[in-house]
Amino acid sequence: MSTPTKETSAPAAPAQPNAARRVLTGIGVQNSSLIITLIALVILLSVLNENFFRTNNLLLIGSAITIMGLLALVQTLVIILGALDISVGSMAGLASVVSAMVFTSTGNSEVGILAAVGVGILCGLVNGMIIIFGRVNPVVATLAMLATYKGIAQVISDGKAQGYTGGDDLFIFLAKGSVLGLPSLVWVFLIVAALLHFLLKYTDIGRNVYAIGGNDTAARLAGININRYIIGVYALVGVVAAIAGVLITARTGSGQPTSGSEGLELQAVTGAALGGTMLKGGRGSIISTVLAVIILGVLDNGMSGLGINPFWQNVAHGALLVIAVVLQQLRSGERRVGLPE
């Protein structure tokens, strides 16, 4: 007569909570909150507007968030560094004008795009050098350059749209093309997001950027050349802002000194802050910013689909920025201004 064996499967019961906890830990609290918010917003808008969840509308949302999303991605990078760039929209407008004017002069879209990227790099380097050698606060420096770049774009364009790119194959592909069912604009956004995510998470450069934003004194003592990183990050901001400017040109068919880039600064900061990027630096995630940008795009599209005055979108973005910053302050546990300890 054989002796009964003990059940060995009973202790495995708690594995599911542990697995779920590991999944949540991998996703992160911030990303989980953003995903839940996005799902709830999509469900609400689908109920209110039967056309919201159609494929064409979803692709339209993807295309619409690209330019704002690109600037939010690099704003995330520069905020993690412990700085800020208020001039990204003006840089995009200047790059848009340059790309169209050079294309009109040469008839070569590649040359026009390269010229725009070159201008973006130059603008980024100027921002970085003013901050370093002029010892100017990044907010003040880039706020001044916002006006400067916008003025340059208006001077060289006489304040008018420049050129016509609607007949060029490359510009048409960027504006209206698609690959594997996704618009070209969305692919540009995803590629830039993937590259920046890899840079921040898997390279020494990214780790040093976090270190500088978290504690620049400790980073300096560790031998990190902070000035080099500031110039490099601002130059990279210029590159991505120039790409956004080229996409403005492609979408509108001409170089736009202001109309395509007005207000992008607020949207970029809102996207980064809503994604949980700490405005004091040292903490942030590209993936979280991508989710936040999608939420903003869904919200804007939903408001338009419901016939709400588009000016309310600016109100919504401003309110979301305030909410994001207030939540950051509450999480940090810092004493509120003007109130006792």
C-alpha positions as CSV (number, residue, x, y, z in Angstrom):
1,M,0.0,0.0,0.0
2,S,1.6,3.2,-1.1
3,T,1.8,6.2,1.2
4,P,0.0,9.3,0.1
5,T,2.1,12.1,-1.2
6,K,1.8,15.8,-0.1
7,E,0.3,18.3,-2.4
8,T,3.1,20.4,-3.9
9,S,1.0,22.8,-5.9
10,A,-0.6,24.6,-2.9
11,P,2.3,27.0,-2.2
12,A,2.2,28.3,-5.8
13,A,-1.0,30.2,-5.2
14,P,0.6,33.5,-4.2
15,A,2.6,33.6,-7.5
16,Q,-0.1,35.5,-9.3
17,P,0.0,38.6,-7.0
18,N,3.8,38.5,-7.2
19,A,3.7,38.3,-10.9
20,A,1.2,41.2,-11.1
21,R,3.3,43.2,-8.7
22,R,6.4,42.6,-10.9
23,V,4.5,43.7,-14.0
24,L,3.3,46.9,-12.3
25,T,6.9,47.5,-11.0
26,G,8.2,47.1,-14.5
27,I,5.6,49.5,-16.0
28,G,6.0,52.0,-13.2
29,V,3.5,53.9,-11.1
30,Q,3.7,56.9,-13.3
31,N,3.2,55.0,-16.6
32,S,0.4,52.9,-15.0
33,S,-1.4,56.1,-14.0
34,L,-1.0,57.6,-17.5
35,I,-2.2,54.4,-19.2
36,I,-5.3,54.2,-16.9
37,T,-6.0,57.9,-17.7
38,L,-5.6,57.3,-21.4
39,I,-8.0,54.3,-21.4
40,A,-10.6,56.2,-19.4
41,L,-10.4,59.2,-21.7
42,V,-10.7,57.0,-24.8
43,I,-13.7,55.2,-23.4
44,L,-15.4,58.5,-22.4
45,L,-14.8,60.1,-25.8
46,S,-15.9,57.0,-27.6
47,V,-19.2,57.2,-25.8
48,L,-19.7,60.9,-26.5
49,N,-18.6,60.7,-30.1
50,E,-19.3,57.6,-32.2
51,N,-16.7,58.6,-34.8
52,F,-13.9,58.9,-32.3
53,F,-12.6,55.3,-32.3
54,R,-12.6,55.0,-36.1
55,T,-9.2,54.1,-37.7
56,N,-9.0,57.3,-39.7
57,N,-9.5,59.4,-36.6
58,L,-6.9,57.5,-34.6
59,L,-4.4,58.0,-37.4
60,L,-5.3,61.7,-37.5
61,I,-4.5,61.9,-33.8
62,G,-1.1,60.3,-34.4
63,S,-0.2,62.8,-37.1
64,A,-1.5,65.7,-35.1
65,I,0.7,65.0,-32.1
66,T,3.9,64.6,-34.0
67,I,5.3,68.1,-34.0
68,M,4.3,68.9,-30.4
69,G,5.5,65.4,-29.4
70,L,8.9,65.8,-30.8
71,L,9.4,69.0,-28.9
72,A,8.1,67.4,-25.7
73,L,10.6,64.6,-26.1
74,V,13.6,66.9,-26.2
75,Q,12.1,69.1,-23.5
76,T,12.1,66.0,-21.3
77,L,15.8,65.5,-22.0
78,V,16.7,69.1,-21.2
79,I,14.5,69.2,-18.0
80,I,16.1,65.9,-16.8
81,L,19.4,67.7,-17.2
82,G,18.1,70.4,-14.8
83,A,17.4,73.1,-17.3
84,L,14.6,74.3,-19.6
85,D,14.3,75.5,-23.2
86,I,11.5,78.0,-23.9
87,S,12.7,78.7,-27.4
88,V,11.9,75.3,-29.1
89,G,8.8,76.7,-30.9
90,S,10.7,79.6,-32.3
91,M,13.5,77.3,-33.4
92,A,11.0,75.1,-35.2
93,G,9.5,78.2,-36.9
94,L,13.0,79.4,-38.1
95,A,13.9,76.0,-39.3
96,S,10.6,75.8,-41.2
97,V,11.3,79.1,-43.0
98,V,14.9,78.1,-43.8
99,S,14.0,74.7,-45.2
100,A,11.4,76.2,-47.5
101,M,13.6,79.1,-48.7
102,V,16.6,76.9,-49.3
103,F,14.5,74.4,-51.2
104,T,13.0,77.2,-53.3
105,S,16.5,78.5,-54.1
106,T,18.1,75.1,-54.9
107,G,15.2,72.9,-55.9
108,N,16.6,70.2,-53.7
109,S,14.6,69.1,-50.7
110,E,17.5,67.3,-49.1
111,V,19.6,70.4,-49.1
112,G,16.7,72.4,-47.6
113,I,16.3,69.8,-44.8
114,L,20.0,69.8,-44.1
115,A,20.1,73.6,-44.0
116,A,17.2,73.6,-41.4
117,V,19.0,71.0,-39.3
118,G,22.2,73.1,-39.5
119,V,20.3,76.2,-38.3
120,G,18.8,74.1,-35.5
121,I,22.2,73.0,-34.3
122,L,23.5,76.5,-34.4
123,C,20.5,77.8,-32.4
124,G,21.0,75.0,-29.8
125,L,24.8,75.8,-29.5
126,V,24.0,79.5,-29.0
127,N,21.5,78.7,-26.3
128,G,24.1,76.4,-24.5
129,M,26.9,79.0,-24.8
130,I,24.8,81.8,-23.4
131,I,23.9,79.7,-20.4
132,I,27.5,78.6,-19.8
133,F,29.6,81.5,-20.7
134,G,27.1,84.2,-19.9
135,R,26.1,82.4,-16.7
136,V,22.5,83.1,-17.5
137,N,19.6,81.1,-16.0
138,P,18.3,78.7,-18.8
139,V,14.7,80.0,-18.5
140,V,15.8,83.6,-19.0
141,A,18.4,82.7,-21.7
142,T,15.9,80.7,-23.8
143,L,13.1,83.1,-23.2
144,A,15.3,85.8,-24.7
145,M,16.2,83.6,-27.6
146,L,12.6,82.7,-28.2
147,A,12.0,86.3,-29.2
148,T,15.3,86.4,-31.1
149,Y,14.7,83.4,-33.3
150,K,11.1,84.4,-33.9
151,G,12.3,87.8,-35.0
152,I,14.9,86.4,-37.3
153,A,12.3,84.1,-38.9
154,Q,10.0,87.1,-39.5
155,V,12.8,89.3,-40.8
156,I,14.1,86.8,-43.4
157,S,10.6,85.8,-44.4
158,D,9.1,89.3,-44.2
159,G,6.5,87.8,-41.8
160,K,5.0,85.7,-44.7
161,A,4.9,82.1,-45.6
162,Q,7.8,81.2,-47.9
163,G,8.1,78.9,-50.8
164,Y,6.0,76.0,-51.9
165,T,7.0,72.4,-51.2
166,G,3.7,70.7,-52.0
167,G,5.1,69.4,-55.3
168,D,8.2,67.7,-53.9
169,D,8.1,64.0,-53.4
170,L,10.1,64.0,-50.2
171,F,8.0,66.7,-48.5
172,I,4.8,65.0,-49.8
173,F,6.0,61.7,-48.3
174,L,6.7,63.3,-44.9
175,A,3.3,65.0,-44.8
176,K,1.0,62.4,-46.4
177,G,3.0,59.2,-46.9
178,S,2.6,56.0,-44.8
179,V,4.7,52.9,-44.0
180,L,3.0,49.7,-42.8
181,G,-0.2,51.5,-42.4
182,L,1.2,54.3,-40.1
183,P,1.7,57.9,-41.4
184,S,5.2,59.0,-42.0
185,L,4.8,61.7,-39.3
186,V,4.1,59.0,-36.7
187,W,7.2,57.0,-37.7
188,V,9.4,60.1,-37.3
189,F,8.0,60.6,-33.8
190,L,8.4,57.0,-32.9
191,I,12.0,56.8,-34.2
192,V,13.1,59.9,-32.4
193,A,11.4,58.6,-29.2
194,A,13.1,55.3,-29.5
195,L,16.6,56.9,-30.0
196,L,16.1,59.2,-27.1
197,H,14.9,56.4,-24.8
198,F,17.9,54.3,-25.7
199,L,20.2,57.3,-25.1
200,L,18.8,58.0,-21.7
201,K,18.4,54.5,-20.4
202,Y,21.2,52.4,-21.9
203,T,24.2,54.7,-22.4
204,D,26.7,56.4,-20.1
205,I,25.6,59.7,-21.6
206,G,22.0,59.2,-20.4
207,R,23.2,58.2,-16.9
208,N,25.3,61.3,-16.7
209,V,22.4,63.5,-17.8
210,Y,20.4,62.1,-14.9
211,A,23.3,62.6,-12.5
212,I,23.7,66.2,-13.5
213,G,20.0,67.0,-13.1
214,G,19.9,65.1,-9.8
215,N,22.9,66.8,-8.2
216,D,25.2,68.9,-10.4
217,T,27.8,69.3,-7.6
218,A,28.1,65.6,-7.1
219,A,28.3,65.1,-10.8
220,R,31.1,67.7,-11.1
221,L,33.0,66.0,-8.3
222,A,32.6,62.7,-10.1
223,G,34.5,64.1,-13.1
224,I,31.5,64.8,-15.4
225,N,32.1,67.8,-17.7
226,I,28.8,69.6,-17.1
227,N,29.5,72.3,-19.6
228,R,30.0,69.8,-22.4
229,Y,26.7,68.1,-21.6
230,I,24.8,71.4,-21.5
231,I,26.1,72.3,-25.0
232,G,25.5,68.8,-26.3
233,V,21.9,68.5,-25.0
234,Y,20.9,72.0,-26.3
235,A,22.5,71.2,-29.7
236,L,20.4,68.0,-29.7
237,V,17.3,70.0,-28.8
238,G,18.1,72.2,-31.9
239,V,18.3,69.2,-34.1
240,V,14.9,67.8,-33.1
241,A,13.3,71.3,-33.2
242,A,14.6,71.6,-36.7
243,I,13.0,68.3,-37.6
244,A,9.8,69.6,-36.2
245,G,10.2,72.7,-38.4
246,V,10.7,70.6,-41.5
247,L,7.5,68.7,-40.7
248,I,5.7,72.0,-40.3
249,T,6.9,72.9,-43.8
250,A,5.8,69.5,-45.2
251,R,2.4,69.7,-43.6
252,T,1.6,73.3,-44.7
253,G,3.5,73.2,-48.0
254,S,5.5,76.3,-47.1
255,G,7.9,77.8,-44.6
256,Q,5.9,79.2,-41.6
257,P,7.7,81.8,-39.5
258,T,5.1,81.7,-36.6
259,S,1.7,80.2,-37.5
260,G,2.8,76.6,-37.3
261,S,4.9,77.0,-34.2
262,E,3.1,79.4,-32.0
263,G,2.4,78.0,-28.5
264,L,4.5,74.9,-29.0
265,E,6.7,75.9,-26.0
266,L,3.8,75.5,-23.6
267,Q,2.7,72.2,-25.2
268,A,6.2,70.8,-25.0
269,V,6.6,71.7,-21.3
270,T,3.1,70.4,-20.6
271,G,3.8,67.1,-22.3
272,A,7.0,66.6,-20.3
273,A,5.5,67.6,-17.0
274,L,2.4,65.6,-17.4
275,G,4.6,62.6,-18.1
276,G,6.2,63.0,-14.7
277,T,9.4,64.7,-15.6
278,M,10.5,66.6,-12.5
279,L,11.0,70.2,-13.3
280,K,13.9,70.4,-10.9
281,G,15.8,67.8,-13.0
282,G,17.1,64.3,-12.4
283,R,14.0,62.4,-13.0
284,G,11.9,61.6,-16.1
285,S,11.1,59.1,-18.8
286,I,10.7,59.2,-22.6
287,I,8.0,56.5,-22.5
288,S,6.0,58.5,-19.9
289,T,6.3,61.6,-22.1
290,V,5.0,59.6,-25.1
291,L,2.0,58.5,-23.1
292,A,1.4,62.1,-21.9
293,V,1.6,63.4,-25.5
294,I,-0.9,60.8,-26.7
295,I,-3.3,61.9,-23.8
296,L,-3.0,65.5,-24.9
297,G,-3.6,64.6,-28.6
298,V,-6.6,62.5,-27.6
299,L,-8.0,65.3,-25.5
300,D,-7.5,67.9,-28.3
301,N,-9.1,65.6,-30.9
302,G,-12.0,64.8,-28.6
303,M,-12.7,68.4,-27.8
304,S,-12.7,69.2,-31.6
305,G,-14.9,66.3,-32.3
306,L,-17.4,67.5,-29.7
307,G,-17.5,70.9,-31.3
308,I,-15.8,72.6,-28.3
309,N,-14.2,76.0,-29.1
310,P,-10.5,75.2,-30.0
311,F,-9.4,78.1,-27.8
312,W,-10.4,75.9,-24.8
313,Q,-7.5,73.6,-25.8
314,N,-5.0,76.2,-24.5
315,V,-7.0,76.5,-21.3
316,A,-6.9,72.7,-20.9
317,H,-3.2,72.5,-21.6
318,G,-2.5,75.3,-19.0
319,A,-4.7,73.6,-16.4
320,L,-3.0,70.2,-17.0
321,L,0.5,71.9,-16.6
322,V,-0.6,73.4,-13.3
323,I,-2.0,70.1,-12.1
324,A,1.1,68.2,-13.1
325,V,3.4,70.7,-11.3
326,V,1.2,70.8,-8.1
327,L,1.3,66.9,-8.0
328,Q,5.1,67.0,-8.3
329,Q,5.4,69.4,-5.4
330,L,3.1,67.4,-3.2
331,R,5.0,64.2,-4.0
332,S,8.3,66.0,-3.2
333,G,7.0,66.9,0.3
334,E,8.5,70.4,0.1
335,R,7.1,73.2,2.2
336,R,4.6,75.3,0.3
337,V,5.5,78.9,-0.4
338,G,4.2,81.3,2.2
339,L,3.0,78.6,4.6
340,P,4.6,77.5,7.9
341,E,6.6,74.3,8.2
